[in-house]
Amino acid sequence: MELEMELMASAIGVSVPVLRFLLCFVSTIPVSFLWRFVPGRIPKHIYAAASGALLSYISFGFSSILHFLVPILIGYSSMLLYRRKCGVITFLAGFGYLIGCNSKYVNGESLLSSFSNIGALMVLTLKVISCVINYNDGILKEEDLREAQKKNRLLRLPSLIEYFGYCFCCGSHFAGPVYEMKAYLDWTEQKGIWSPHGKGPTPSPYGAVIRALIQAAVCMALYLYLEPHFPLSRFTDSVYQQWGFWKRLSYQYMAGFTARWKYYFIWSISEASMIISGLGFSGWSNSSPQKPRWDHAKNVDILGVEFARSAAELPLVWNIQVSTWLRYYVYERLIQKGKKPGFLQLLATQTVSAIWHGLYPGYIIFFVQSALMIAGSKVIYRWQLAIPQNMGLVRKILTFANFTYTLLVLNYSAVGFMVLSMHETLASYGSVYYIGTIVPIVVFLLGYIIKPAKTSRSKARKEQ
């Protein structure tokens, strides 16, 4: 068996541990499909917990289960013993343990080139924290809660088997997407949108699954074709340094463009797994005829990323469920009652995202840079809204400027996310004269000098 694995791994150019991970990851699709045929609520929870744990064991080994148990048990113990502060305790302890594991075990490689269980631990940490915070929200006054808190709060303590089923279900802890405990319980118990007596019949998942699998195949094919032409090693190559400014900038764009298809593949497989289980279902469209929506499974909008008209749109289309988690559990909770959010809340949220990804200089620089990128894009958007309707050409020019700005800064910033080290990040940024850092800062500062009319600013805030 081991020899066969070695031959198969050699044939596709990966290591045996990576091949084992990929096989387990793809296996989440049939495993999730079989969940549909498990009778009864408790057996479904047992199946979800056992199948996820088994796939983790096969992929990462027994030590992975021990690592996963740490945040899981921290979360449940805090809910059981100290409900009033369980959210804060789990947030700090969960991130603390993740930081410790990141600093000790992560070797800076991606999901496709590493067999570390850190990626799964990252997703699991977010799921545990959201569950505990929602249980904490269950004792707060309803009038003090935001809409997301009212929707996701838990009034009772989940049983241990419900909790473990939630943590491991559909193998979503491998690479996401993150989802809420309330949604998991409603899905398992066939309540809410999953009720057989709800709006519309139970939708068939098969068409959406086939679409996700075709998307995954196309994404992987594109990545395998492009990657040899735009390797990250080129950034430290003497040939790269000899190129002119525009060629180096173009290479940075293509390197970022190439790397994204790897993540598109990963999330497409996760989407197929969530959809085929039924958990990915998020309700029916308002169109006629009605169409099922699968937003719970969706983690990326490929066209939305590649043709984003504003950097402020990117969190809505890239790593969607993690971006939603950051908005619900960090960004909105940092806004003081009666006050409007500002750059500090955005910067704090992006810093938490950087820490969650790992303590590499490239991550820290990328996410701080992304806060500047988004803030600058919002400034351009406010200028767009300030232009009178009768000056359509000027509005179109600003719209194109925001699109170009987003394209430039995103792919420039992404280099830090890919190469990770301080030296390589600063060298690549410096090779194009830090243009992707300077432009957002200049635009951000100009936003304080060139302010649109008050009515336009109000409209911009509403739409942003």
C-alpha positions as CSV (number, residue, x, y, z in Angstrom):
1,M,0.0,0.0,0.0
2,E,2.8,2.4,1.0
3,L,4.6,1.6,-2.3
4,E,1.5,2.3,-4.3
5,M,1.1,5.7,-2.5
6,E,4.8,6.5,-3.3
7,L,4.3,5.7,-6.9
8,M,1.1,7.8,-7.1
9,A,2.7,10.7,-5.3
10,S,5.7,10.6,-7.5
11,A,3.5,10.6,-10.6
12,I,1.8,13.8,-9.7
13,G,4.8,15.5,-8.2
14,V,3.9,15.6,-4.5
15,S,5.0,13.9,-1.3
16,V,3.2,10.9,0.2
17,P,1.9,13.0,3.2
18,V,0.5,15.6,0.8
19,L,-1.1,12.9,-1.3
20,R,-2.7,11.4,1.8
21,F,-4.1,14.8,2.8
22,L,-5.5,15.4,-0.7
23,L,-7.2,11.9,-0.8
24,C,-8.7,12.5,2.6
25,F,-9.8,16.0,1.6
26,V,-11.6,14.8,-1.5
27,S,-13.1,11.9,0.5
28,T,-15.1,14.5,2.5
29,I,-17.5,14.6,-0.5
30,P,-18.6,10.9,-0.3
31,V,-18.5,11.0,3.5
32,S,-20.8,14.1,3.5
33,F,-23.1,12.4,1.0
34,L,-23.5,9.4,3.2
35,W,-24.5,11.6,6.1
36,R,-27.9,12.1,4.3
37,F,-28.7,8.4,4.9
38,V,-27.9,8.3,8.6
39,P,-31.2,7.9,10.5
40,G,-31.9,9.9,13.6
41,R,-30.5,13.0,15.2
42,I,-28.0,11.5,17.6
43,P,-26.6,9.0,15.1
44,K,-26.1,11.9,12.7
45,H,-24.0,13.8,15.3
46,I,-22.0,10.6,16.0
47,Y,-21.4,10.0,12.3
48,A,-20.3,13.6,11.8
49,A,-17.9,13.5,14.7
50,A,-16.5,10.1,14.0
51,S,-16.0,10.5,10.2
52,G,-14.3,13.9,10.6
53,A,-12.0,12.5,13.3
54,L,-11.2,9.4,11.3
55,L,-10.3,11.5,8.2
56,S,-8.1,13.7,10.4
57,Y,-6.3,10.6,11.8
58,I,-5.7,9.2,8.4
59,S,-4.4,12.5,7.0
60,F,-2.4,13.9,9.9
61,G,-1.9,11.1,12.4
62,F,-3.1,10.6,16.0
63,S,-1.2,13.7,17.2
64,S,-3.6,15.9,15.2
65,I,-6.6,14.6,17.2
66,L,-4.8,15.6,20.4
67,H,-4.1,19.1,19.1
68,F,-7.7,19.5,18.0
69,L,-9.0,18.4,21.4
70,V,-7.2,21.4,23.1
71,P,-9.4,24.3,21.7
72,I,-12.4,22.0,21.6
73,L,-12.2,21.2,25.3
74,I,-11.2,24.7,26.3
75,G,-14.4,26.0,24.6
76,Y,-16.7,23.4,26.1
77,S,-15.2,23.8,29.6
78,S,-15.6,27.5,29.5
79,M,-19.2,27.3,28.5
80,L,-19.9,24.7,31.2
81,L,-18.1,26.5,34.0
82,Y,-18.2,30.3,33.4
83,R,-20.8,31.3,30.9
84,R,-20.6,35.0,31.6
85,K,-17.0,35.3,30.3
86,C,-16.7,32.1,28.3
87,G,-16.4,34.0,25.0
88,V,-13.4,36.1,26.1
89,I,-11.7,33.1,27.7
90,T,-12.1,30.9,24.6
91,F,-11.1,33.7,22.2
92,L,-7.8,34.4,24.1
93,A,-7.0,30.8,25.0
94,G,-7.9,29.5,21.5
95,F,-5.8,32.1,19.7
96,G,-3.0,31.6,22.2
97,Y,-2.8,27.9,21.5
98,L,-3.0,28.5,17.8
99,I,-0.2,31.0,18.0
100,G,1.9,28.5,19.9
101,C,1.3,25.8,17.4
102,N,1.9,28.1,14.5
103,S,5.3,29.2,15.9
104,K,6.3,25.6,16.6
105,Y,4.9,23.5,13.7
106,V,4.1,25.5,10.7
107,N,6.8,25.5,8.0
108,G,5.4,28.3,5.8
109,E,4.0,25.9,3.2
110,S,0.6,26.0,1.7
111,L,-2.2,23.4,2.0
112,L,-1.1,21.8,-1.2
113,S,2.6,21.5,-0.3
114,S,2.3,20.8,3.4
115,F,0.9,17.9,5.5
116,S,0.8,20.0,8.7
117,N,-2.5,19.9,10.6
118,I,-2.3,23.7,11.3
119,G,-4.7,24.6,8.5
120,A,-7.4,22.4,10.1
121,L,-6.6,23.7,13.5
122,M,-7.0,27.3,12.2
123,V,-10.6,26.6,11.0
124,L,-11.5,24.6,14.0
125,T,-10.4,27.4,16.3
126,L,-12.8,29.8,14.6
127,K,-15.7,27.4,14.8
128,V,-15.1,26.8,18.5
129,I,-14.8,30.5,19.3
130,S,-18.0,31.4,17.4
131,C,-20.0,28.6,19.1
132,V,-18.8,29.8,22.6
133,I,-19.4,33.5,21.9
134,N,-22.9,32.7,20.6
135,Y,-23.6,30.8,23.9
136,N,-22.3,33.8,25.8
137,D,-24.7,36.0,23.7
138,G,-27.5,33.8,24.9
139,I,-27.6,35.5,28.3
140,L,-27.5,39.1,27.0
141,K,-30.5,41.3,26.6
142,E,-32.0,41.0,23.1
143,E,-32.2,44.8,22.6
144,D,-28.4,45.0,23.1
145,L,-27.7,42.5,20.3
146,R,-27.0,43.1,16.6
147,E,-28.9,41.2,14.0
148,A,-26.2,38.6,13.5
149,Q,-26.1,38.0,17.3
150,K,-29.8,37.5,17.5
151,K,-29.7,35.1,14.6
152,N,-26.8,32.9,15.9
153,R,-27.1,33.1,19.7
154,L,-27.5,29.8,21.6
155,L,-29.9,29.8,24.5
156,R,-28.9,26.3,25.7
157,L,-25.6,24.5,26.1
158,P,-25.1,22.1,23.2
159,S,-24.6,18.5,24.3
160,L,-21.1,17.0,24.0
161,I,-22.1,14.9,21.0
162,E,-23.7,17.9,19.3
163,Y,-20.6,19.9,19.9
164,F,-18.2,17.3,18.6
165,G,-20.4,16.7,15.6
166,Y,-20.4,20.4,14.8
167,C,-16.6,20.6,15.1
168,F,-15.8,17.7,12.8
169,C,-18.8,17.6,10.4
170,C,-18.3,17.4,6.7
171,G,-14.6,17.5,7.2
172,S,-15.0,21.3,6.9
173,H,-12.2,21.7,9.5
174,F,-9.7,20.7,6.8
175,A,-10.1,24.0,4.8
176,G,-13.4,25.5,5.8
177,P,-15.9,26.9,5.3
178,V,-16.7,28.1,8.8
179,Y,-20.3,27.8,9.8
180,E,-22.5,28.5,12.8
181,M,-23.5,26.0,15.5
182,K,-27.1,27.3,15.2
183,A,-27.1,26.4,11.5
184,Y,-25.6,23.0,12.2
185,L,-28.3,22.1,14.8
186,D,-31.1,23.4,12.6
187,W,-29.8,21.3,9.7
188,T,-29.4,18.2,11.8
189,E,-32.8,18.5,13.3
190,Q,-34.4,19.7,10.0
191,K,-35.6,23.0,11.4
192,G,-35.7,26.5,9.8
193,I,-34.8,26.5,6.1
194,W,-34.2,22.7,6.3
195,S,-37.7,21.9,7.5
196,P,-39.6,19.7,5.1
197,H,-42.6,21.9,5.7
198,G,-40.7,25.1,5.0
199,K,-40.7,27.3,1.9
200,G,-40.3,25.2,-1.2
201,P,-39.4,21.5,-1.5
202,T,-36.0,20.1,-0.4
203,P,-33.6,21.1,-3.1
204,S,-31.5,18.6,-5.1
205,P,-27.8,19.3,-4.5
206,Y,-26.5,17.4,-7.4
207,G,-26.4,20.1,-10.1
208,A,-24.6,22.5,-7.7
209,V,-22.1,19.7,-6.7
210,I,-21.3,19.0,-10.4
211,R,-20.7,22.7,-11.0
212,A,-18.4,22.9,-8.0
213,L,-16.4,19.8,-9.1
214,I,-16.0,21.2,-12.7
215,Q,-14.9,24.5,-11.2
216,A,-12.4,22.6,-9.0
217,A,-11.0,20.7,-12.0
218,V,-10.6,23.9,-14.1
219,C,-8.9,25.7,-11.2
220,M,-6.4,22.9,-10.6
221,A,-5.7,22.6,-14.3
222,L,-5.0,26.3,-14.6
223,Y,-2.8,26.3,-11.5
224,L,-0.7,23.3,-12.7
225,Y,-0.3,25.0,-16.1
226,L,0.7,28.5,-14.7
227,E,2.8,27.6,-11.7
228,P,5.9,26.4,-13.6
229,H,5.9,29.7,-15.5
230,F,5.6,32.0,-12.5
231,P,7.4,30.3,-9.5
232,L,7.9,32.3,-6.3
233,S,11.6,31.5,-6.4
234,R,11.9,34.0,-9.2
235,F,11.7,36.9,-6.8
236,T,15.1,36.1,-5.4
237,D,16.5,35.2,-8.8
238,S,19.2,37.6,-10.3
239,V,17.2,37.5,-13.6
240,Y,14.2,39.1,-11.9
241,Q,16.4,42.0,-10.6
242,Q,17.6,42.7,-14.2
243,W,14.1,43.2,-15.5
244,G,12.6,46.7,-15.9
245,F,9.9,48.1,-13.6
246,W,6.9,47.2,-15.7
247,K,8.1,43.6,-16.2
248,R,8.7,43.1,-12.5
249,L,5.2,44.6,-11.7
250,S,3.6,42.4,-14.3
251,Y,5.4,39.3,-12.8
252,Q,4.0,40.2,-9.4
253,Y,0.5,40.4,-10.9
254,M,0.9,37.0,-12.6
255,A,2.4,35.3,-9.5
256,G,-0.6,36.5,-7.4
257,F,-3.0,35.5,-10.1
258,T,-1.4,32.0,-10.4
259,A,-1.4,31.4,-6.6
260,R,-5.1,32.2,-6.3
261,W,-6.2,29.2,-8.4
262,K,-4.8,26.9,-5.8
263,Y,-7.1,28.3,-3.2
264,Y,-10.0,28.4,-5.7
265,F,-9.5,24.6,-6.1
266,I,-9.4,23.9,-2.4
267,W,-12.6,25.9,-1.7
268,S,-14.4,24.4,-4.6
269,I,-13.9,20.9,-3.2
270,S,-15.1,22.2,0.3
271,E,-18.1,23.7,-1.4
272,A,-19.0,20.4,-3.1
273,S,-18.7,18.6,0.3
274,M,-21.0,21.1,2.1
275,I,-23.5,21.2,-0.7
276,I,-23.9,17.4,-1.1
277,S,-24.5,17.1,2.6
278,G,-27.3,19.7,2.5
279,L,-25.6,22.0,5.1
280,G,-24.6,24.3,2.3
281,F,-28.2,25.2,1.6
282,S,-29.1,28.8,2.6
283,G,-32.6,29.2,1.4
284,W,-34.5,30.1,-1.8
285,S,-34.1,33.0,-4.1
286,N,-36.8,35.6,-4.6
287,S,-36.8,35.0,-8.3
288,S,-39.5,33.3,-10.3
289,P,-39.1,30.4,-10.5
290,Q,-37.4,30.0,-7.2
291,K,-33.8,28.7,-7.1
292,P,-31.9,27.2,-4.2
293,R,-29.0,29.2,-2.8
294,W,-25.9,27.5,-1.4
295,D,-24.3,30.5,0.3
296,H,-23.4,28.5,3.5
297,A,-20.9,26.5,1.3
298,K,-19.6,29.4,-0.8
299,N,-16.1,30.5,0.2
300,V,-15.1,32.4,-2.9
301,D,-16.6,34.2,-5.9
302,I,-13.9,33.8,-8.5
303,L,-15.1,36.4,-10.9
304,G,-15.8,38.7,-8.0
305,V,-12.2,38.5,-6.9
306,E,-10.6,38.9,-10.4
307,F,-12.9,41.8,-11.5
308,A,-13.4,43.5,-8.1
309,R,-14.3,47.2,-8.7
310,S,-13.2,48.1,-5.2
311,A,-10.8,46.7,-2.7
312,A,-13.7,47.0,-0.2
313,E,-15.5,44.3,-2.1
314,L,-12.7,41.7,-1.6
315,P,-13.7,40.5,1.9
316,L,-17.2,39.8,0.4
317,V,-15.8,37.5,-2.3
318,W,-12.6,36.0,-1.0
319,N,-12.5,33.5,1.9
320,I,-16.1,34.6,2.4
321,Q,-16.9,32.7,5.5
322,V,-13.7,33.7,7.4
323,S,-14.4,37.3,6.4
324,T,-17.9,37.0,7.7
325,W,-16.5,35.5,11.0
326,L,-14.1,38.5,11.3
327,R,-16.9,40.9,10.7
328,Y,-19.3,39.3,13.3
329,Y,-16.7,38.4,16.0
330,V,-14.1,41.1,15.7
331,Y,-15.0,44.2,13.6
332,E,-18.6,44.7,14.8
333,R,-17.7,44.0,18.5
334,L,-15.0,46.7,18.4
335,I,-17.5,49.4,17.4
336,Q,-18.7,51.4,20.5
337,K,-22.4,51.8,20.8
338,G,-23.6,55.0,19.1
339,K,-20.4,55.4,17.2
340,K,-19.4,54.7,13.6
341,P,-16.5,52.3,12.7
342,G,-13.2,53.8,11.5
343,F,-9.8,52.8,10.3
344,L,-8.7,51.5,13.8
345,Q,-11.5,48.8,13.8
346,L,-10.5,47.8,10.2
347,L,-6.8,47.7,11.2
348,A,-7.5,45.6,14.3
349,T,-9.6,43.2,12.3
350,Q,-6.9,42.7,9.7
351,T,-4.3,42.2,12.5
352,V,-6.4,39.5,14.0
353,S,-6.6,37.9,10.6
354,A,-2.9,38.1,10.2
355,I,-2.3,36.4,13.6
356,W,-4.8,33.7,12.7
357,H,-2.9,32.9,9.5
358,G,0.5,32.7,11.3
359,L,3.3,34.7,12.8
360,Y,5.2,35.2,9.6
361,P,6.3,38.7,8.7
362,G,4.8,38.3,5.2
363,Y,1.3,37.7,6.7
364,I,1.6,40.7,9.1
365,I,2.8,43.0,6.4
366,F,0.1,41.7,3.9
367,F,-2.8,42.3,6.3
368,V,-1.7,45.7,7.5
369,Q,-1.2,46.6,3.9
370,S,-4.7,45.3,3.1
371,A,-6.2,47.6,5.7
372,L,-4.5,50.5,3.9
373,M,-5.7,49.1,0.5
374,I,-9.3,48.9,1.6
375,A,-9.2,52.4,3.3
376,G,-7.8,53.9,0.1
377,S,-10.4,52.2,-2.1
378,K,-13.2,53.6,0.1
379,V,-11.8,57.1,-0.4
380,I,-12.0,56.7,-4.2
381,Y,-15.5,55.3,-3.9
382,R,-16.6,58.4,-1.9
383,W,-15.2,60.6,-4.6
384,Q,-17.2,58.6,-7.2
385,L,-20.4,59.2,-5.4
386,A,-19.6,62.9,-5.0
387,I,-19.5,63.4,-8.8
388,P,-22.9,64.8,-10.2
389,Q,-24.9,62.4,-12.3
390,N,-24.5,64.7,-15.4
391,M,-20.7,64.1,-15.3
392,G,-21.0,60.5,-16.3
393,L,-17.6,60.3,-18.0
394,V,-15.8,61.5,-14.8
395,R,-17.7,58.9,-12.7
396,K,-16.6,56.2,-15.2
397,I,-13.0,57.3,-15.0
398,L,-13.1,57.1,-11.2
399,T,-14.7,53.7,-11.4
400,F,-12.0,52.5,-13.7
401,A,-9.4,54.1,-11.4
402,N,-10.7,52.2,-8.4
403,F,-10.7,48.9,-10.4
404,T,-7.0,49.6,-11.5
405,Y,-6.1,50.6,-8.0
406,T,-7.5,47.3,-6.6
407,L,-5.8,45.2,-9.2
408,L,-2.4,46.9,-8.5
409,V,-2.4,46.8,-4.7
410,L,-4.0,43.4,-4.4
411,N,-1.4,41.6,-6.5
412,Y,1.5,43.7,-5.1
413,S,0.4,42.9,-1.5
414,A,-0.2,39.2,-2.2
415,V,3.5,38.7,-2.7
416,G,4.1,39.0,1.1
417,F,1.3,36.5,1.7
418,M,3.0,34.0,-0.6
419,V,6.8,34.4,0.2
420,L,6.2,35.0,4.0
421,S,9.8,36.0,5.0
422,M,10.6,39.6,5.8
423,H,13.6,39.7,3.4
424,E,11.7,38.4,0.4
425,T,8.6,40.5,1.1
426,L,10.5,43.7,1.4
427,A,12.8,42.8,-1.6
428,S,9.8,42.2,-3.8
429,Y,8.0,45.3,-2.7
430,G,11.2,47.3,-3.1
431,S,11.7,46.0,-6.6
432,V,8.7,48.0,-7.8
433,Y,9.6,51.0,-5.5
434,Y,6.9,50.2,-3.0
435,I,4.3,51.6,-5.3
436,G,1.6,49.4,-3.8
437,T,2.2,50.8,-0.4
438,I,2.8,54.4,-1.4
439,V,-0.4,54.7,-3.5
440,P,-2.8,53.6,-0.8
441,I,-1.2,55.9,1.8
442,V,-1.3,58.9,-0.6
443,V,-5.0,58.2,-1.5
444,F,-5.9,57.7,2.1
445,L,-4.3,61.0,3.1
446,L,-5.9,62.8,0.1
447,G,-9.2,61.6,1.5
448,Y,-8.8,64.0,4.4
449,I,-7.9,66.8,2.1
450,I,-10.4,66.3,-0.7
451,K,-13.6,65.7,1.1
452,P,-16.9,65.1,-0.9
453,A,-20.1,66.9,0.0
454,K,-21.8,65.8,3.2
455,T,-24.8,64.2,1.5
456,S,-22.5,62.2,-0.7
457,R,-20.4,61.0,2.2
458,S,-23.6,59.8,4.0
459,K,-24.6,57.9,0.9
460,A,-21.2,56.4,0.6
461,R,-21.2,55.1,4.1
462,K,-24.6,53.5,3.6
463,E,-23.5,51.7,0.4
464,Q,-20.1,50.7,1.8
